[in-house]
């Protein structure tokens, strides 16, 4: 490991709500508000970026679970941010608390798990499905 993976470490990422990441554009609804799938993606990105900063070059992490609630709508034009905080480390399984906010306050929260893998080995295993 490049750095010690421990509880309490956190990372934040930001994005703007645009027509491209609305529920209407992403097919998860018909409204011009920040889509739940976009919020999930931003939460995962916060966790993934944190893990990438901690792992050696040949390793990465993959998402294995996500349990969230989307509690408030955000219109086009606002900024959103997601924070991932490590809450547990069990071998190669890392648990996170994930929270999303817009400029008015919290819009979603939940938990996320990622698993540390070796990039090349993982990709080879996935690609082997094409040979069947």
DOBA-488586 format. One line per 8 residues: number of its first residue (from 0); their letters; for each residue x, z, y of N, C-alpha, C, O. Coordinates in Angstrom, 3 decimals. Example, Ala and Ser with C-alpha at 12.3 -4.5 7.8 and 13.67 -1.06 7.14 Angstrom:
<sites>
0 = as = 13.190:7.800:-5.690:12.300:7.800:-4.500:13.200:7.800:-3.300:14.236:8.465:-3.319  12.850:7.080:-2.250:13.670:7.140:-1.060:12.900:7.870:0.030:13.409:8.039:1.138 $
</sites>
This chain:
<sites>
0 = xxxxxxxx = 0.835:0.000:-1.182:0.000:0.000:0.000:0.884:0.000:1.250:1.881:0.718:1.318  0.511:-0.795:2.212:1.266:-0.857:3.456:1.158:0.467:4.217:2.148:0.943:4.771  -0.028:1.057:4.248:-0.260:2.349:4.891:-1.165:3.170:3.995:-1.855:2.637:3.126  -1.154:4.486:4.220:-2.009:5.365:3.432:-3.481:5.124:3.775:-3.875:5.138:4.941  -4.268:4.908:2.747:-5.712:4.751:2.921:-6.313:6.139:2.780:-6.202:6.763:1.725  -6.955:6.627:3.846:-7.478:7.987:3.816:-8.785:8.080:4.584:-9.083:7.253:5.446  -9.549:9.095:4.255:-10.815:9.304:4.951:-10.558:9.539:6.435:-9.516:10.057:6.836  -11.541:9.141:7.232:-11.453:9.330:8.677:-10.934:8.130:9.434:-11.184:8.010:10.633 $
8 = xxxxxxxx = -10.208:7.228:8.765:-9.737:6.024:9.455:-10.939:5.149:9.783:-11.864:5.033:8.979  -10.928:4.533:10.960:-12.057:3.690:11.350:-11.577:2.473:12.118:-10.447:2.413:12.602  -12.481:1.506:12.211:-12.194:0.267:12.931:-13.499:-0.257:13.509:-14.567:-0.100:12.915  -13.397:-0.879:14.672:-14.570:-1.417:15.367:-14.377:-2.898:15.648:-13.287:-3.336:16.014  -15.450:-3.664:15.472:-15.454:-5.080:15.839:-16.660:-5.348:16.734:-17.652:-4.620:16.698  -16.556:-6.399:17.531:-17.610:-6.725:18.494:-18.026:-8.182:18.365:-17.278:-9.024:17.867  -19.250:-8.457:18.831:-19.749:-9.826:18.857:-20.831:-9.907:19.929:-21.343:-8.890:20.396  -21.160:-11.112:20.300:-22.252:-11.344:21.236:-23.454:-11.866:20.464:-23.298:-12.611:19.496 $
16 = xxxxxxxx = -24.629:-11.486:20.880:-25.837:-12.035:20.271:-26.105:-13.374:20.942:-26.315:-13.456:22.152  -26.092:-14.429:20.115:-26.319:-15.787:20.590:-27.437:-16.406:19.757:-27.906:-15.809:18.787  -27.851:-17.588:20.139:-28.887:-18.289:19.372:-28.460:-18.486:17.924:-29.311:-18.537:17.036  -27.147:-18.599:17.667:-26.646:-18.870:16.315:-26.769:-17.689:15.357:-26.819:-17.894:14.144  -26.820:-16.465:15.864:-26.899:-15.314:14.963:-28.223:-14.548:15.082:-28.296:-13.346:14.826  -29.260:-15.285:15.478:-30.588:-14.678:15.521:-31.276:-14.797:14.161:-30.877:-15.587:13.306  -32.313:-13.993:13.993:-33.103:-14.059:12.753:-33.671:-15.460:12.573:-33.706:-15.981:11.458  -34.114:-16.066:13.664:-34.684:-17.410:13.588:-33.661:-18.425:13.082:-33.971:-19.233:12.207 $
24 = xxxxxxxx = -32.447:-18.388:13.624:-31.412:-19.345:13.238:-30.899:-19.110:11.824:-30.554:-20.061:11.123  -30.846:-17.851:11.402:-30.271:-17.531:10.097:-31.297:-17.545:8.975:-30.946:-17.381:7.806  -32.567:-17.740:9.326:-33.598:-17.844:8.309:-34.084:-16.511:7.766:-34.701:-16.467:6.702  -33.818:-15.431:8.476:-34.274:-14.126:7.995:-35.498:-13.639:8.761:-35.910:-12.488:8.618  -36.064:-14.503:9.557:-37.244:-14.175:10.351:-37.483:-15.272:11.361:-36.818:-16.308:11.335  -38.432:-15.045:12.252:-38.789:-16.094:13.217:-38.501:-15.696:14.662:-38.864:-16.428:15.583  -37.859:-14.557:14.877:-37.641:-14.061:16.229:-36.230:-14.324:16.732:-35.286:-14.470:15.954  -36.114:-14.381:18.048:-34.831:-14.612:18.724:-34.158:-13.263:19.003:-33.915:-12.899:20.154 $
32 = xxxxxxxx = -33.863:-12.530:17.915:-33.169:-11.243:17.993:-32.026:-11.252:16.977:-32.022:-12.058:16.046  -31.070:-10.362:17.159:-29.917:-10.265:16.266:-30.392:-10.102:14.827:-31.144:-9.179:14.516  -29.954:-10.993:13.960:-30.407:-11.011:12.575:-29.794:-9.885:11.757:-28.644:-9.497:11.961  -30.584:-9.374:10.833:-30.063:-8.357:9.909:-28.852:-8.876:9.133:-27.874:-8.142:8.999  -28.872:-10.118:8.611:-27.662:-10.608:7.925:-26.434:-10.652:8.835:-25.314:-10.435:8.373  -26.634:-10.930:10.119:-25.511:-10.944:11.064:-24.975:-9.535:11.275:-23.766:-9.340:11.399  -25.875:-8.549:11.316:-25.446:-7.162:11.459:-24.662:-6.728:10.219:-23.631:-6.066:10.333  -25.153:-7.101:9.041:-24.447:-6.788:7.793:-23.045:-7.387:7.809:-22.072:-6.726:7.447 $
40 = xxxxxxxx = -22.956:-8.629:8.228:-21.675:-9.318:8.286:-20.714:-8.602:9.239:-19.536:-8.435:8.922  -21.207:-8.185:10.390:-20.365:-7.489:11.360:-19.890:-6.146:10.802:-18.740:-5.759:11.009  -20.767:-5.442:10.100:-20.387:-4.167:9.474:-19.302:-4.393:8.417:-18.315:-3.658:8.366  -19.491:-5.414:7.575:-18.487:-5.730:6.553:-17.173:-6.152:7.178:-16.104:-5.799:6.679  -17.243:-6.904:8.269:-16.023:-7.343:8.953:-15.228:-6.143:9.456:-14.001:-6.129:9.353  -15.907:-5.142:9.994:-15.209:-3.949:10.468:-14.459:-3.288:9.318:-13.302:-2.897:9.475  -15.105:-3.162:8.170:-14.471:-2.543:7.003:-13.353:-3.426:6.450:-12.272:-2.932:6.127  -13.609:-4.719:6.342:-12.620:-5.652:5.807:-11.375:-5.707:6.687:-10.254:-5.664:6.181 $
48 = xxxxxxxx = -11.567:-5.801:7.987:-10.424:-5.836:8.909:-9.605:-4.550:8.808:-8.375:-4.591:8.838  -10.285:-3.409:8.689:-9.573:-2.134:8.546:-8.723:-2.164:7.273:-7.543:-1.815:7.302  -9.323:-2.579:6.167:-8.582:-2.617:4.906:-7.413:-3.592:4.976:-6.324:-3.290:4.486  -7.629:-4.764:5.582:-6.545:-5.749:5.691:-5.360:-5.184:6.472:-4.213:-5.533:6.196  -5.632:-4.316:7.444:-4.546:-3.721:8.228:-3.767:-2.680:7.429:-2.655:-2.315:7.810  -4.337:-2.202:6.331:-3.708:-1.149:5.536:-3.036:-1.644:4.263:-2.196:-0.944:3.697  -3.395:-2.843:3.805:-2.937:-3.337:2.508:-1.727:-4.250:2.622:-1.484:-4.872:3.656  -0.971:-4.311:1.522:0.151:-5.239:1.432:-0.369:-6.670:1.417:-1.550:-6.900:1.155 $
56 = xxxxxxxx = 0.505:-7.632:1.695:0.110:-9.028:1.831:-0.560:-9.614:0.598:-1.456:-10.444:0.750  -0.186:-9.237:-0.587:-0.762:-9.808:-1.797:-2.100:-9.224:-2.204:-2.712:-9.672:-3.174  -2.554:-8.227:-1.465:-3.817:-7.552:-1.780:-4.846:-7.782:-0.687:-4.513:-8.113:0.451  -6.098:-7.600:-1.062:-7.197:-7.630:-0.109:-8.288:-6.723:-0.675:-8.097:-6.087:-1.711  -9.409:-6.669:-0.003:-10.536:-5.911:-0.534:-11.760:-6.811:-0.532:-11.902:-7.701:0.306  -12.634:-6.559:-1.487:-13.882:-7.317:-1.579:-15.048:-6.344:-1.496:-14.984:-5.229:-2.013  -16.105:-6.781:-0.842:-17.293:-5.957:-0.744:-18.009:-5.893:-2.076:-18.181:-6.914:-2.743  -18.432:-4.693:-2.469:-19.136:-4.523:-3.742:-20.506:-3.888:-3.574:-21.330:-3.963:-4.485 $
64 = xxxxxxxx = -20.770:-3.266:-2.431:-22.074:-2.653:-2.194:-22.289:-2.499:-0.698:-21.351:-2.255:0.060  -23.552:-2.648:-0.285:-23.934:-2.455:1.105:-25.368:-1.958:1.125:-26.262:-2.613:0.589  -25.592:-0.809:1.739:-26.926:-0.222:1.836:-27.137:0.166:3.295:-26.575:1.150:3.775  -27.945:-0.611:3.986:-28.101:-0.375:5.425:-29.567:-0.349:5.837:-30.447:-0.828:5.122  -29.798:0.221:7.005:-31.091:0.157:7.680:-30.854:-0.474:9.046:-29.926:-0.095:9.761  -31.691:-1.431:9.400:-31.623:-2.080:10.718:-32.748:-1.474:11.535:-33.917:-1.792:11.313  -32.413:-0.611:12.469:-33.404:0.250:13.115:-33.859:-0.169:14.501:-34.827:0.391:15.016  -33.192:-1.139:15.124:-33.594:-1.558:16.473:-33.215:-3.012:16.702:-32.174:-3.472:16.232 $
72 = xxxxxxxx = -34.056:-3.729:17.422:-33.823:-5.148:17.717:-32.910:-5.304:18.922:-32.911:-4.479:19.835  -32.127:-6.386:18.904:-31.218:-6.700:20.004:-31.450:-8.146:20.424:-31.338:-9.051:19.596  -31.776:-8.384:21.708:-32.047:-9.747:22.160:-30.780:-10.555:22.420:-29.691:-10.001:22.575  -30.943:-11.863:22.464:-29.857:-12.771:22.833:-29.325:-12.367:24.200:-30.084:-12.054:25.117  -27.996:-12.384:24.312:-27.348:-12.048:25.572:-26.672:-10.683:25.573:-25.812:-10.416:26.413  -27.051:-9.825:24.645:-26.419:-8.502:24.580:-25.180:-8.547:23.695:-25.011:-9.461:22.887  -24.329:-7.562:23.856:-23.159:-7.374:23.021:-23.492:-6.375:21.916:-24.247:-5.427:22.131  -22.925:-6.596:20.736:-23.089:-5.669:19.618:-21.702:-5.285:19.101:-20.729:-6.020:19.269 $
80 = xxxxxxxx = -21.641:-4.115:18.470:-20.395:-3.674:17.862:-20.718:-2.940:16.576:-21.777:-2.328:16.437  -19.795:-3.011:15.651:-19.948:-2.300:14.379:-18.702:-1.467:14.142:-17.584:-1.890:14.437  -18.915:-0.281:13.606:-17.832:0.641:13.290:-17.889:0.956:11.801:-18.949:1.278:11.263  -16.746:0.859:11.145:-16.623:1.257:9.739:-15.636:2.416:9.670:-14.528:2.333:10.199  -16.050:3.494:9.015:-15.192:4.667:8.848:-15.058:4.977:7.358:-16.055:5.065:6.642  -13.823:5.139:6.903:-13.591:5.466:5.498:-14.083:6.889:5.219:-13.686:7.844:5.887  -14.958:7.002:4.214:-15.508:8.308:3.849:-15.067:8.756:2.459:-15.238:9.923:2.106  -14.505:7.848:1.669:-14.060:8.215:0.330:-13.057:7.231:-0.216:-13.128:6.031:0.051 $
88 = xxxxxxxx = -12.116:7.754:-0.990:-11.109:6.928:-1.647:-11.032:7.385:-3.093:-10.629:8.513:-3.379  -11.424:6.498:-4.002:-11.365:6.785:-5.441:-10.596:5.653:-6.104:-11.183:4.646:-6.499  -9.302:5.815:-6.222:-8.475:4.740:-6.764:-8.547:3.525:-5.862:-8.193:3.595:-4.686  -9.013:2.395:-6.422:-9.119:1.158:-5.634:-10.494:0.996:-4.987:-10.729:0.004:-4.298  -11.412:1.956:-5.194:-12.752:1.897:-4.586:-12.736:2.717:-3.289:-12.401:3.902:-3.280  -13.110:2.042:-2.198:-13.115:2.671:-0.887:-14.549:2.681:-0.362:-15.229:1.655:-0.377  -15.004:3.840:0.099:-16.364:3.990:0.630:-16.304:4.125:2.143:-15.356:4.681:2.698  -17.341:3.603:2.801:-17.403:3.602:4.260:-18.773:4.050:4.755:-19.790:3.849:4.091 $
96 = xxxxxxxx = -18.775:4.655:5.925:-19.983:4.807:6.723:-19.909:3.658:7.725:-18.892:3.479:8.396  -20.992:2.876:7.825:-21.019:1.768:8.779:-22.157:1.989:9.775:-23.258:2.400:9.409  -21.864:1.708:11.029:-22.847:1.898:12.089:-22.736:0.735:13.061:-21.635:0.276:13.365  -23.884:0.256:13.551:-23.896:-0.834:14.531:-24.618:-0.367:15.787:-25.545:0.442:15.732  -24.169:-0.897:16.916:-24.703:-0.515:18.221:-24.870:-1.752:19.081:-24.130:-2.724:18.928  -25.841:-1.722:19.988:-25.863:-2.674:21.092:-25.626:-1.865:22.360:-25.295:-0.681:22.287  -25.789:-2.481:23.501:-25.503:-1.798:24.767:-26.478:-0.662:25.060:-26.212:0.168:25.929  -27.600:-0.614:24.348:-28.594:0.435:24.568:-28.479:1.588:23.569:-29.080:2.642:23.778 $
104 = xxxxxxxx = -27.714:1.403:22.486:-27.580:2.477:21.502:-27.468:1.959:20.086:-27.202:0.779:19.859  -27.677:2.863:19.127:-27.536:2.517:17.708:-28.647:1.568:17.273:-29.815:1.740:17.622  -28.240:0.548:16.493:-29.219:-0.422:15.967:-29.259:-0.451:14.449:-30.161:-1.052:13.868  -28.298:0.188:13.800:-28.295:0.195:12.350:-27.206:1.080:11.789:-26.213:1.368:12.457  -27.404:1.514:10.536:-26.395:2.352:9.895:-26.561:2.284:8.384:-27.583:1.827:7.872  -25.543:2.744:7.689:-25.605:2.774:6.242:-24.268:3.048:5.613:-23.378:3.638:6.226  -24.136:2.603:4.357:-22.903:2.795:3.610:-22.437:1.452:3.052:-23.220:0.518:2.880  -21.156:1.391:2.781:-20.542:0.166:2.274:-19.420:0.565:1.335:-18.749:1.573:1.557 $
112 = xxxxxxxx = -19.212:-0.220:0.286:-18.085:-0.005:-0.612:-17.280:-1.289:-0.727:-17.821:-2.395:-0.726  -15.974:-1.107:-0.827:-15.068:-2.218:-1.042:-14.123:-1.848:-2.175:-13.881:-0.669:-2.435  -13.593:-2.860:-2.845:-12.691:-2.651:-3.965:-11.411:-3.433:-3.695:-11.468:-4.607:-3.330  -10.267:-2.795:-3.871:-8.977:-3.440:-3.629:-8.631:-4.334:-4.824:-8.690:-3.902:-5.975  -8.268:-5.585:-4.529:-7.907:-6.554:-5.564:-6.617:-7.271:-5.169:-6.193:-7.245:-4.014  -6.011:-7.910:-6.168:-4.880:-8.792:-5.912:-5.455:-10.182:-5.639:-6.173:-10.733:-6.473  -5.142:-10.742:-4.481:-5.747:-11.994:-4.030:-5.679:-13.105:-5.071:-6.704:-13.679:-5.441  -4.482:-13.405:-5.538:-4.288:-14.544:-6.436:-5.041:-14.350:-7.755:-5.716:-15.265:-8.225 $
120 = xxxxxxxx = -4.927:-13.176:-8.343:-5.595:-12.895:-9.621:-7.116:-12.985:-9.473:-7.799:-13.548:-10.329  -7.634:-12.427:-8.384:-9.075:-12.446:-8.142:-9.575:-13.883:-7.977:-10.595:-14.259:-8.555  -8.854:-14.685:-7.185:-9.257:-16.073:-6.947:-9.203:-16.884:-8.232:-10.092:-17.693:-8.498  -8.159:-16.670:-9.030:-8.043:-17.390:-10.306:-9.223:-17.063:-11.224:-9.777:-17.954:-11.867  -9.596:-15.810:-11.280:-10.726:-15.409:-12.136:-12.024:-16.066:-11.660:-12.816:-16.552:-12.467  -12.228:-16.074:-10.354:-13.434:-16.717:-9.815:-13.420:-18.212:-10.098:-14.431:-18.774:-10.520  -12.282:-18.860:-9.869:-12.173:-20.294:-10.080:-12.344:-20.682:-11.548:-12.775:-21.796:-11.843  -12.010:-19.773:-12.474:-12.114:-20.089:-13.893:-13.561:-20.357:-14.301:-13.794:-20.963:-15.347 $
128 = xxxx = -14.527:-19.927:-13.512:-15.934:-20.206:-13.803:-16.225:-21.706:-13.732:-17.160:-22.187:-14.372  -15.436:-22.437:-12.967:-15.623:-23.877:-12.838:-15.235:-24.619:-14.107:-15.693:-25.737:-14.343  -14.386:-23.995:-14.926:-13.883:-24.633:-16.131:-14.829:-24.483:-17.317:-14.606:-25.101:-18.358  -15.847:-23.702:-17.188:-16.783:-23.456:-18.308:-17.759:-24.567:-18.467:-18.610:-24.520:-19.355 $
</sites>
